[in-house]
Amino acid sequence: MKRFGLTPLLVLAAIATAMLVAARYTAYFPGDLELARFIQAWVPAGGWARAVTRAAYAPWIYGVLIVSAIAALRVAGWRAAAAMVLTFFALMYVEQGMKEYIARPRPSAAAMAPGAPVSYSMPSGWALLFGSTVGLLGVLAWRHARGATRWAYVLGCVAVLSAGLKARVVLGAHWPSDVIAGYLIAITIGLALSELLVALKK
């Protein structure tokens, strides 16, 4: 398995950390409002967006994990697949705690009735789970696959992640930065675990 390298991981980790820290102090980032309005103006909300959202719930998400882990095994070996599974379940466990600590309200929070349960948006749980599976697979394929196989994996993964971002934004559940941060966090942790497992082999 090829090493990803420490410097890119540190850069990704720094960006992800900066986004999480900044989200504690601002309801949305510069550009979030404009991008959300653009997506909502051009992408119709409907059954497709709700179906994409449901894919992050059991039992569907476990199917996503299984397929992604098998693909990671074929592309980058068992250590990459193991890192994917570990990242997935770790993020599933800590997701709610992360959201409560950052406490960024959802975009639709202003329309909620007084006294309604508070729901937080940063990072997107959908993005954490799909980032740790589909997103990580795309990066692994870019690093390890070649030719048409590489592009098939990468473009397929990008299409899924793009659909997820649009679905969560068009439904008013997240700012774009919530989803992007979730992808970034998941992929960074997955790659770091994969690197660690390779290092432990030596």
ZIRA-V907536 format. One record per pair of residues at least 12 apart in sequence whose C-alpha atoms are under 8 Angstrom apart, sorted by sequence separation. I is the first residue (numbers start at 1). J is the second residue. If there is no record, write none. Layout:
BEGIN
i=I j=J
i=I j=J
END
This chain:
BEGIN
i=69 j=81
i=141 j=153
i=142 j=154
i=69 j=82
i=105 j=118
i=106 j=119
i=141 j=154
i=105 j=119
i=106 j=120
i=165 j=179
i=69 j=84
i=105 j=120
i=106 j=121
i=138 j=153
i=139 j=154
i=165 j=180
i=69 j=85
i=104 j=120
i=105 j=121
i=137 j=153
i=138 j=154
i=103 j=120
i=104 j=121
i=103 j=121
i=104 j=122
i=103 j=122
i=138 j=157
i=65 j=85
i=100 j=120
i=102 j=122
i=137 j=157
i=138 j=158
i=99 j=120
i=99 j=121
i=135 j=157
i=65 j=88
i=99 j=122
i=134 j=157
i=135 j=158
i=98 j=122
i=99 j=123
i=98 j=123
i=134 j=160
i=135 j=161
i=134 j=161
i=95 j=123
i=95 j=125
i=131 j=161
i=130 j=161
i=92 j=125
i=95 j=128
i=127 j=161
i=92 j=128
i=91 j=128
i=92 j=129
i=127 j=164
i=91 j=129
i=126 j=164
i=127 j=165
i=88 j=128
i=88 j=129
i=88 j=132
i=87 j=132
i=88 j=133
i=84 j=132
i=85 j=133
i=135 j=183
i=139 j=187
i=84 j=133
i=124 j=174
i=136 j=186
i=131 j=182
i=132 j=183
i=135 j=186
i=136 j=187
i=84 j=136
i=121 j=173
i=122 j=174
i=127 j=179
i=131 j=183
i=135 j=187
i=121 j=174
i=126 j=179
i=127 j=180
i=130 j=183
i=131 j=184
i=121 j=175
i=124 j=178
i=127 j=181
i=128 j=182
i=131 j=185
i=132 j=186
i=136 j=190
i=123 j=178
i=124 j=179
i=127 j=182
i=128 j=183
i=131 j=186
i=132 j=187
i=136 j=191
i=122 j=178
i=123 j=179
i=126 j=182
i=127 j=183
i=131 j=187
i=121 j=178
i=122 j=179
i=124 j=181
i=125 j=182
i=128 j=185
i=129 j=186
i=123 j=181
i=124 j=182
i=128 j=186
i=132 j=190
i=122 j=181
i=123 j=182
i=127 j=186
i=80 j=140
i=122 j=182
i=69 j=133
i=76 j=140
i=108 j=172
i=68 j=133
i=72 j=137
i=75 j=140
i=76 j=141
i=107 j=172
i=108 j=173
i=68 j=134
i=71 j=137
i=75 j=141
i=106 j=172
i=107 j=173
i=106 j=173
i=107 j=174
i=61 j=129
i=65 j=133
i=69 j=137
i=72 j=140
i=76 j=144
i=106 j=174
i=107 j=175
i=64 j=133
i=68 j=137
i=72 j=141
i=75 j=144
i=106 j=175
i=56 j=126
i=64 j=134
i=75 j=145
i=53 j=126
i=56 j=129
i=56 j=130
i=1 j=76
i=1 j=77
i=27 j=104
i=24 j=102
i=26 j=104
i=27 j=105
i=23 j=102
i=24 j=103
i=24 j=104
i=21 j=102
i=23 j=104
i=20 j=102
i=91 j=186
i=88 j=186
i=23 j=122
i=87 j=186
i=20 j=122
i=87 j=189
i=20 j=123
i=87 j=190
i=84 j=190
i=87 j=193
i=83 j=190
i=83 j=191
i=83 j=193
i=84 j=194
i=52 j=163
i=53 j=164
i=83 j=194
i=52 j=164
i=82 j=194
i=53 j=167
i=80 j=194
i=83 j=197
i=49 j=164
i=52 j=167
i=53 j=168
i=79 j=194
i=49 j=166
i=50 j=167
i=49 j=167
i=79 j=197
i=48 j=167
i=49 j=168
i=79 j=198
i=49 j=170
i=45 j=167
i=49 j=171
i=43 j=166
i=45 j=170
i=44 j=170
i=45 j=171
i=39 j=166
i=43 j=170
i=40 j=169
i=39 j=169
i=40 j=170
i=39 j=170
i=36 j=169
i=36 j=170
i=4 j=143
i=36 j=175
i=36 j=176
i=2 j=143
i=35 j=176
i=2 j=144
i=33 j=175
i=1 j=144
i=32 j=175
i=32 j=176
i=32 j=177
i=28 j=175
i=29 j=177
i=28 j=177
i=20 j=181
i=19 j=181
i=16 j=181
i=16 j=184
i=16 j=185
i=12 j=184
i=13 j=185
i=13 j=188
i=12 j=188
i=9 j=188
i=9 j=191
i=9 j=192
i=4 j=191
i=4 j=195
i=3 j=195
i=3 j=198
i=1 j=198
END
